[in-house]
Amino acid sequence: MELRRNPRVSPVAAASVVLLVALCSVLEIRASDPVFYDSFDEPFQGRWVVSEKEDYKGRGILGSREMSNPQKKRNFQIEAFKHKVVVDPKYADKTWKILEHAIHEIYNHNASGLSFEELYRNAYNMVLHKFGEKLYSGLVSTMTAHLKEISKSIEDSQGGLFLEELNRKWNDHNKALQMIRDILKYMDRTFIPSTCKTPVHELGLILWRDNVIYSPKIRSRLLDTLLELVLQERTGDVINRGLMRNIIKMLMDLGSSVYQEEFEQPFLDVSAEFYKGESQKFIESCDSGEYLKKAEKRLYEEIDRVTHYLDAKSEVKITNVVEKEMIANHMLALVHMENSGLVNMLLDDKYEDLGRMYSLFRRVPNGLSTVRDVMTSHIRDIGKQLVSDPEKLKDPVEFVQRLLDEKDKYDGIIGSAFGNDKTFQNALNSSFEYFINLNPRSPEFISLFVDDKLRKGLKGVSEEDVEVILDKVMMLFRYLQEKDVFEKCYKQHLAKRFLSGKTVSDDAERSLIVKLKTECGSQFTSKLEGMLTDRKTSQDTMQGFYSSHPELSEGPTLTVQVLTTGSWPTQSAVTCNLPAEMFSLCEKFRSYYLGTQRSEAVMANQYGDG
């Protein structure tokens, strides 16, 4: 072959071309070799960075000639390397062996010698080179193998060591799972979401569930052991609550369905049978108060058990079991139990037992209505006996006092034992209204009670205590259906107190009339208020009379009540023969009173004319 020199190509240029061809050949040869490199989260494809030096901006290496010739100047762009990188076919197997060995070491408690940075890089590159499926499936098989060995170790544990071994292995598995998760974090973040596979941590829990908890030799043994420990605690033994809490939490961590199926539902079923038998034994051997104490104790024990080592959501379920088996199923028997039921508690003022019955019965359907109905029936029976007993009706004041005593008693029970329950208070009011009106003389008796108190019964009593008594009278007054009968009787009694001057306190009289006015309106008390006004006017008139006749301070004393027609009860006039001295005194008062009235009339006319 003959090489002919091109006169247009200089020797220097020819040498440059040869050198460039040789360099490209070398690069092509090296590109065909297997290449291993560490990649990063973001590939460099399309992201090459050209040097910012002025000599390289927009120019290629071979652009010296063009650079020297501005007229033929052209831009040169550097592109990404287009040759395909070929990975060693054994790369995935070798890398997985390294990661598999690391997982074995982690489970064997030899993780201290591992380089987690290197392991992370290996897992990272496997995913990057499209070996994520191999990595994931290898993880599943390796963890499964270890968990089968762990399951065998737990199965071989004896007696009380069973739960301790299970708890220890569970803690080891969690620690190992955390390390493995850290190594495979890149797979967790990229490969698993894109392939819709189970994340590493959740996968570890599922494998533990399937290979350990669901192991035929562990599954039933675990449930029996847990239920046996609960039974031991219920019968008074002390158990390791910390260990129980860890095992129950393990089941909860595996998922709510695992906790419910593997423990909670069997626990509730066994508890129902336990309390069904125990409640029957208690109902046959205890009185009502003792039974309620035992039921309350059991209820609080279950709440405490939930607090210490069960799922908080189990509280409602287990308390419902106790409430149904120990309260709802024996509710009527407890209320009507002979010599100790609700009626006996009411009669004997057993506030503690009544309060316990109220707090327990309110937890079950129709519990409070049952207690309320029995209480209402009992109060009405007592009231009917009171209003129908001739002996108790002989003394009206004593009759009303018994009513007040009964009302105070049941107000105290409702306030202290029944939490001031409005429905119980309404039932009490309804019962009193029922039997008070069975006695047609109740309005008269209440008026006589007031008359007795305002004549003599309130002497030496403080104003606060007077108000308390008057409020109780008003409470009985509200129950009356024949309030007009009371008004008629009260007006008669008030007139007698005023005319005889035997009222204890004008303030007390006025306070009661104000309460009646507030309750029934001004029309109901208009005449009573007129009587009060007449009493005050009469007192002022008598003071004026004696002030104008100082000579009458010695001798007989005259007291005159000036009454307004229509305000006072009508009475038949009685002729009275007065001694001459008293007659003279009366005439002087007549003259004074008529003179006073004329003066007031003249003043009224003067003001009217003005």
C-alpha positions in Angstrom: 0.0 0.0 0.0 1.3 3.4 -1.0 0.7 6.3 1.2 0.5 9.5 -0.7 1.1 12.7 1.0 -1.7 15.2 0.9 -0.1 18.5 0.3 -2.9 20.1 2.3 -2.2 18.1 5.5 0.8 19.1 7.5 2.9 16.5 9.3 1.8 17.8 12.7 -1.9 17.5 11.9 -1.4 13.9 10.6 0.3 13.0 13.9 -2.5 14.4 15.9 -5.1 12.4 14.0 -3.1 9.1 14.6 -2.8 9.9 18.3 -6.6 10.6 18.5 -7.5 7.3 16.8 -5.2 5.4 19.1 -6.7 7.1 22.2 -10.3 6.2 21.1 -9.3 2.6 20.5 -7.9 2.4 24.0 -11.1 3.9 25.5 -13.3 1.4 23.5 -11.3 -1.5 24.7 -11.6 -0.4 28.3 -15.3 0.2 28.0 -15.7 -3.5 26.9 -14.2 -4.7 30.2 -16.5 -5.5 33.2 -16.8 -2.3 35.3 -17.7 -1.9 39.0 -18.4 1.5 40.4 -20.3 3.1 43.2 -23.4 4.9 42.0 -25.4 7.5 43.8 -29.1 8.3 44.3 -29.2 10.6 41.3 -27.5 9.2 38.0 -25.2 11.4 36.0 -27.1 10.8 32.8 -27.6 14.2 31.2 -26.0 16.0 34.0 -22.4 16.3 32.9 -20.8 19.6 34.0 -18.4 21.4 31.6 -15.5 23.3 33.1 -16.1 27.0 33.6 -12.5 27.8 32.3 -12.5 30.3 29.5 -10.5 27.9 27.3 -13.2 25.2 27.4 -16.4 27.1 27.2 -18.3 25.8 24.2 -15.1 24.3 22.5 -13.9 20.8 22.1 -10.4 19.5 22.5 -9.8 19.3 18.8 -11.0 22.8 18.1 -7.5 24.3 18.1 -7.6 24.8 14.3 -11.1 26.2 14.4 -10.1 28.4 17.3 -7.2 29.8 15.3 -9.6 30.4 12.4 -12.4 32.7 13.7 -14.2 32.4 10.4 -14.7 28.6 10.7 -15.4 28.7 14.5 -18.1 26.2 15.7 -19.4 25.0 19.1 -18.5 21.6 20.5 -20.8 19.8 23.2 -19.7 17.0 25.5 -22.3 14.2 25.7 -22.8 11.5 28.3 -21.0 8.2 27.8 -23.1 6.1 25.5 -21.4 2.7 26.0 -23.5 0.2 28.1 -21.9 -0.8 31.3 -21.8 -4.6 31.7 -22.0 -6.0 35.2 -20.3 -9.2 36.3 -23.0 -11.9 36.2 -21.9 -13.2 39.6 -22.1 -9.7 41.1 -25.6 -10.1 42.6 -24.8 -13.5 44.1 -21.5 -12.3 45.6 -23.2 -9.2 47.0 -26.1 -11.1 48.4 -23.8 -13.5 50.1 -22.2 -10.6 51.9 -25.6 -9.3 53.0 -26.9 -12.7 54.0 -23.8 -13.3 56.1 -24.5 -9.9 57.8 -28.1 -10.9 58.6 -26.9 -14.2 60.1 -24.4 -12.3 62.2 -27.0 -9.8 63.4 -29.3 -12.6 64.6 -26.4 -14.3 66.2 -25.5 -11.2 68.2 -22.2 -10.6 66.3 -23.1 -7.3 64.7 -20.4 -5.4 66.4 -17.9 -6.4 63.7 -20.0 -5.4 60.7 -19.5 -2.3 58.6 -23.0 -0.9 58.2 -21.8 1.7 55.7 -20.4 -1.0 53.5 -23.5 -3.2 53.9 -25.7 -0.2 53.0 -23.6 0.5 49.9 -23.9 -3.1 48.8 -27.7 -3.2 49.3 -27.9 0.2 47.5 -26.0 -1.1 44.5 -28.1 -4.3 44.2 -31.2 -2.2 44.0 -29.6 0.2 41.6 -28.5 -2.7 39.3 -32.0 -4.1 39.2 -31.4 -6.9 41.7 -34.1 -5.6 44.2 -36.2 -8.7 43.8 -33.3 -11.0 44.6 -32.5 -8.9 47.6 -36.1 -8.9 48.9 -36.7 -12.6 48.3 -33.3 -13.4 49.9 -34.3 -11.4 53.0 -37.6 -13.2 53.3 -36.0 -16.7 53.1 -33.1 -15.8 55.5 -35.4 -14.2 58.1 -37.8 -17.1 57.8 -35.0 -19.6 58.5 -33.9 -17.8 61.6 -37.4 -17.4 62.9 -38.0 -21.1 62.5 -35.0 -21.8 64.7 -36.2 -19.2 67.2 -39.6 -20.9 67.2 -38.0 -24.2 68.0 -36.1 -22.7 70.9 -39.3 -21.2 72.3 -41.1 -24.5 71.9 -38.4 -26.3 73.9 -38.7 -23.9 76.9 -40.3 -25.5 79.9 -43.0 -24.2 82.4 -42.7 -20.7 83.5 -39.7 -20.1 81.2 -42.0 -20.2 78.2 -43.1 -16.6 78.3 -39.7 -15.4 79.4 -38.1 -17.1 76.4 -40.7 -15.8 74.0 -40.3 -12.2 75.4 -36.5 -12.5 75.1 -36.6 -13.8 71.5 -39.1 -11.1 70.6 -36.8 -8.4 71.9 -33.9 -9.9 70.0 -35.9 -10.0 66.8 -36.9 -6.4 67.1 -33.3 -5.3 67.5 -32.2 -7.4 64.6 -35.1 -6.0 62.5 -34.1 -2.5 63.2 -30.5 -3.1 62.0 -31.7 -4.9 58.9 -34.1 -2.1 58.2 -31.2 0.4 58.4 -29.1 -1.6 56.0 -32.0 -2.0 53.5 -33.3 1.6 53.9 -32.7 2.4 50.2 -34.7 -0.7 49.1 -37.4 0.3 51.6 -37.6 3.8 50.1 -37.5 2.9 46.3 -37.9 -0.7 45.3 -40.6 -1.7 47.8 -43.1 1.2 47.0 -42.6 0.7 43.3 -43.3 -3.0 43.5 -46.1 -2.7 46.1 -44.2 -5.1 48.4 -44.4 -5.1 52.2 -41.9 -2.8 54.0 -39.0 -4.4 55.8 -40.3 -3.7 59.4 -43.8 -4.8 58.7 -42.4 -7.8 56.9 -40.5 -8.8 60.0 -43.6 -8.6 62.1 -45.6 -10.7 59.6 -42.8 -13.3 59.5 -42.7 -13.4 63.3 -46.4 -13.9 63.5 -46.5 -16.6 60.9 -43.5 -18.6 62.0 -43.6 -18.0 65.8 -47.0 -17.0 67.1 -48.9 -19.1 64.6 -46.6 -22.1 65.2 -48.9 -25.0 66.2 -46.9 -25.8 69.3 -46.8 -22.1 70.4 -50.2 -20.7 69.5 -52.4 -22.7 71.9 -49.8 -22.9 74.6 -49.4 -19.1 74.6 -53.2 -18.5 74.9 -53.5 -21.1 77.7 -50.6 -19.6 79.6 -51.9 -16.1 79.4 -55.4 -17.1 80.5 -54.0 -19.2 83.3 -52.1 -16.2 84.6 -55.2 -14.1 84.6 -57.1 -16.8 86.5 -54.3 -17.0 89.0 -54.5 -13.2 89.6 -58.3 -13.3 90.0 -57.9 -16.0 92.6 -55.5 -13.9 94.6 -52.0 -14.9 93.4 -49.4 -12.4 92.4 -48.1 -12.7 88.8 -45.4 -11.0 86.8 -47.4 -8.1 85.4 -44.4 -6.7 83.6 -43.9 -9.9 81.6 -47.7 -10.1 80.8 -47.6 -6.5 79.6 -44.7 -7.2 77.2 -46.3 -10.3 75.7 -49.7 -8.5 75.3 -47.9 -5.6 73.7 -46.2 -8.0 71.3 -49.6 -9.2 70.2 -50.8 -5.6 69.8 -47.7 -4.7 67.8 -48.5 -7.6 65.4 -51.8 -6.0 64.7 -55.2 -5.4 66.3 -56.6 -8.5 64.7 -53.8 -10.7 66.1 -54.4 -9.3 69.6 -58.2 -9.8 69.3 -58.1 -13.3 67.9 -55.2 -14.7 69.8 -56.1 -13.2 73.2 -58.9 -10.7 73.7 -61.9 -12.7 72.4 -60.9 -15.9 74.3 -60.1 -13.8 77.3 -63.6 -12.2 77.2 -65.3 -15.6 76.7 -63.4 -17.2 79.6 -64.2 -14.2 81.8 -67.9 -14.4 81.1 -67.9 -18.0 82.2 -65.9 -17.2 85.3 -68.1 -14.4 86.5 -71.3 -16.3 85.6 -70.3 -19.0 88.0 -68.9 -16.7 90.7 -72.0 -14.4 90.7 -74.3 -17.4 91.1 -72.2 -18.5 94.1 -72.3 -15.0 95.6 -76.1 -14.5 95.1 -76.7 -17.7 97.0 -74.5 -16.9 100.0 -74.4 -13.1 100.4 -76.9 -10.4 101.2 -77.5 -7.6 98.8 -75.0 -5.2 100.3 -72.2 -7.8 100.5 -72.9 -8.9 96.9 -72.6 -5.4 95.7 -69.3 -4.9 97.4 -67.9 -8.1 95.7 -69.2 -7.0 92.3 -67.7 -3.5 92.7 -64.4 -5.1 93.7 -64.3 -7.3 90.6 -65.2 -4.4 88.4 -62.3 -2.3 89.7 -59.9 -5.3 89.4 -60.7 -5.6 85.7 -60.2 -1.9 85.1 -56.9 -2.1 87.0 -55.9 -5.1 84.9 -56.5 -3.2 81.7 -54.5 -0.3 83.0 -51.5 -2.5 83.8 -51.2 -4.9 80.9 -54.1 -5.0 78.4 -55.1 -2.8 75.5 -57.0 0.3 76.7 -59.7 -0.6 74.2 -60.4 -3.8 76.1 -61.7 -1.9 79.2 -65.1 -1.3 77.8 -65.4 -4.9 76.7 -64.3 -6.6 79.9 -66.3 -4.2 82.1 -69.4 -5.0 80.0 -68.8 -8.7 80.7 -68.6 -8.0 84.5 -71.6 -5.7 84.4 -73.8 -8.2 82.5 -72.8 -11.3 84.5 -72.7 -9.8 88.0 -75.2 -7.0 87.8 -77.7 -7.1 85.0 -78.4 -10.8 85.3 -79.1 -10.5 89.0 -80.6 -7.0 89.2 -84.1 -7.8 90.3 -82.9 -10.4 92.8 -80.6 -7.8 94.4 -83.3 -5.1 94.6 -85.9 -7.4 96.0 -83.7 -9.5 98.2 -85.4 -10.3 101.5 -84.1 -8.4 104.5 -81.4 -6.7 102.6 -82.8 -5.4 99.3 -83.4 -1.8 98.3 -86.3 -1.3 100.7 -84.4 -2.4 103.7 -81.5 -0.2 102.7 -83.9 2.8 102.5 -85.5 2.0 105.9 -82.1 1.5 107.6 -80.5 4.6 106.0 -77.6 2.5 104.5 -76.2 5.3 102.5 -73.0 3.4 101.5 -74.9 0.4 100.1 -77.4 2.6 98.4 -74.6 4.6 96.7 -72.9 1.5 95.6 -76.1 0.1 94.1 -76.7 3.4 92.3 -73.2 3.5 90.8 -73.3 -0.1 89.7 -76.9 -0.2 88.4 -76.3 3.0 86.3 -73.8 1.0 84.3 -76.5 -1.5 83.0 -79.6 -1.0 80.9 -82.7 -0.2 82.9 -80.7 -0.3 86.1 -81.5 3.1 87.5 -85.2 2.9 86.4 -85.5 -0.3 88.4 -84.0 1.3 91.5 -86.2 4.4 91.0 -89.4 2.5 90.5 -88.8 0.4 93.7 -88.0 3.6 95.7 -91.1 5.4 94.4 -93.4 2.5 95.2 -91.9 2.3 98.7 -92.3 6.0 99.4 -95.9 5.9 98.2 -96.6 3.0 100.5 -95.2 4.9 103.5 -97.1 8.0 102.6 -100.4 6.1 102.3 -99.9 4.5 105.7 -99.3 8.0 107.1 -102.3 9.7 105.7 -104.7 6.8 106.4 -103.7 6.1 110.0 -106.4 7.7 112.3 -103.9 7.9 115.2 -101.4 9.9 113.2 -104.1 12.3 112.0 -105.2 13.3 115.5 -102.4 15.8 115.8 -102.1 18.0 112.6 -98.8 19.5 113.7 -97.2 16.1 114.3 -98.7 14.9 111.0 -97.0 17.6 109.0 -93.7 17.2 110.9 -93.7 13.5 109.9 -94.1 14.6 106.3 -91.2 16.9 106.6 -89.0 14.3 108.3 -89.7 11.8 105.5 -88.9 14.4 102.9 -85.7 15.3 104.6 -84.7 11.7 104.8 -85.2 11.0 101.1 -83.7 14.3 100.1 -80.6 13.2 102.0 -80.5 9.8 100.4 -80.9 11.3 96.9 -78.2 13.9 97.6 -75.7 11.6 99.2 -76.2 8.2 97.6 -77.8 9.0 94.3 -75.7 12.0 93.3 -78.7 14.4 93.3 -80.1 12.6 90.3 -82.9 14.8 88.9 -85.0 11.8 87.9 -84.9 10.5 91.5 -85.8 13.9 92.8 -88.7 14.2 90.4 -89.9 10.7 91.5 -89.7 11.8 95.1 -91.8 14.9 94.5 -94.3 12.9 92.5 -94.7 10.4 95.4 -95.2 13.2 98.0 -97.7 15.0 95.8 -99.6 11.7 95.4 -100.1 10.7 99.0 -100.4 14.2 100.5 -103.5 14.8 98.4 -105.0 11.5 99.6 -105.8 13.4 102.8 -108.4 16.1 102.1 -107.4 17.9 105.3 -103.7 18.3 104.3 -104.2 22.1 103.4 -105.7 22.7 106.8 -103.0 20.7 108.6 -100.2 22.6 106.9 -101.8 25.9 107.8 -102.2 24.7 111.4 -98.5 23.7 111.4 -97.6 27.2 110.3 -99.9 28.7 112.9 -98.2 26.7 115.6 -94.7 27.7 114.5 -95.6 31.4 114.2 -97.4 31.5 117.5 -94.7 29.8 119.7 -92.6 27.4 117.8 -90.1 29.9 116.4 -89.2 31.6 119.7 -85.5 31.9 120.0 -84.8 30.6 116.5 -82.4 32.4 114.3 -83.6 34.1 111.1 -81.7 31.6 109.0 -83.5 28.7 110.7 -86.8 30.4 110.4 -86.3 30.7 106.6 -85.4 27.0 106.4 -88.7 26.1 108.1 -90.7 28.4 105.9 -89.0 27.0 102.8 -90.0 23.5 103.9 -93.6 24.6 104.4 -93.6 26.1 100.9 -92.3 22.8 99.6 -95.3 21.0 101.0 -97.6 23.8 99.8 -96.4 23.2 96.2 -97.6 19.6 96.5 -101.2 20.7 97.4 -103.8 20.5 94.7 -106.3 22.5 96.7 -104.3 25.6 97.3 -107.4 27.8 97.7 -108.4 25.7 100.7 -105.0 26.5 102.3 -105.4 30.2 101.6 -108.8 30.2 103.3 -107.5 28.3 106.4 -104.3 30.4 106.5 -106.3 33.7 106.4 -108.4 32.5 109.4 -105.3 31.5 111.4 -103.4 34.7 110.5 -106.3 36.8 111.6 -106.4 35.1 114.9 -102.7 35.6 115.5 -102.9 39.3 114.6 -106.0 40.0 116.6 -104.8 38.1 119.6 -101.3 39.6 119.3 -99.7 36.1 119.5 -97.5 36.1 116.4 -93.9 35.5 117.1 -92.5 37.7 114.4 -94.0 40.1 111.9 -90.9 39.6 109.7 -91.6 35.9 109.6 -95.3 36.5 108.7 -94.2 38.9 106.0 -91.6 36.5 104.6 -94.1 33.7 104.3 -96.6 35.9 102.5 -93.9 37.1 100.1 -93.0 33.4 99.3 -96.7 32.7 98.7 -96.9 35.7 96.4 -93.9 34.5 94.5 -95.4 31.1 94.1 -99.0 32.0 93.3 -99.1 35.6 92.3 -100.3 38.9 93.9 -104.0 38.0 93.6 -103.6 35.0 95.8 -102.0 37.1 98.6 -103.8 40.5 98.2 -106.0 40.0 101.2 -103.1 38.7 103.3 -101.1 41.7 102.4 -104.1 43.9 103.4 -104.2 42.3 106.8 -100.5 43.1 107.2 -101.1 46.7 106.2 -104.0 47.0 108.7 -101.8 45.6 111.5 -99.1 48.2 110.8 -101.6 51.0 110.6 -103.3 50.0 113.8 -99.9 50.0 115.6 -99.1 53.4 114.3 -102.6 54.7 115.3 -102.3 53.5 118.8 -98.8 55.1 119.2 -100.3 58.4 118.0 -103.3 58.1 120.3 -101.2 57.6 123.4 -98.7 60.3 122.3 -101.6 62.8 122.1 -103.0 61.7 125.5 -100.0 61.4 127.9 -102.4 61.4 130.8 -103.6 57.9 129.8 -100.2 56.3 130.5 -101.6 55.5 134.0 -104.6 53.2 134.1 -106.1 50.6 131.8 -104.4 50.0 128.4 -106.5 50.0 125.2 -105.5 48.2 122.0 -107.6 48.8 119.0 -107.2 47.0 115.6 -108.5 49.0 112.7 -109.6 46.5 110.0 -110.3 47.0 106.3 -113.6 45.5 105.2 -113.0 42.7 102.7 -109.5 41.9 103.7 -110.3 40.1 107.0 -112.5 37.0 107.5 -116.1 38.1 108.3 -117.3 37.4 111.8 -120.7 38.0 113.4 -120.8 41.1 115.6 -121.0 40.5 119.3 -122.4 43.1 121.7 -120.0 43.9 124.5 -120.9 45.8 127.7 -117.8 47.7 128.8 -117.1 49.2 132.3 -117.5 52.9 132.5 -113.8 53.6 132.6 -113.1 51.5 129.5 -116.1 53.0 127.7 -114.7 56.5 128.4 -111.3 55.4 127.1 -113.0 54.0 123.9 -114.8 57.2 123.3 -111.6 59.2 123.6 -110.0 56.9 121.0 -113.1 57.2 118.7 -112.8 61.0 118.9 -109.1 60.8 118.2 -109.4 58.4 115.3 -112.3 60.3 113.6 -110.4 63.5 114.0 -107.3 62.0 112.5 -109.4 60.6 109.6 -111.0 64.0 108.9 -107.6 65.7 109.0 -106.2 63.2 106.5 -109.3 63.7 104.4 -108.9 67.5 104.4 -105.2 67.2 103.5 -106.1 64.8 100.7 -108.6 67.3 99.4 -106.1 70.2 99.6 -103.6 68.2 97.6 -106.3 67.3 95.2 -107.4 71.0 94.8 -103.9 72.1 94.3 
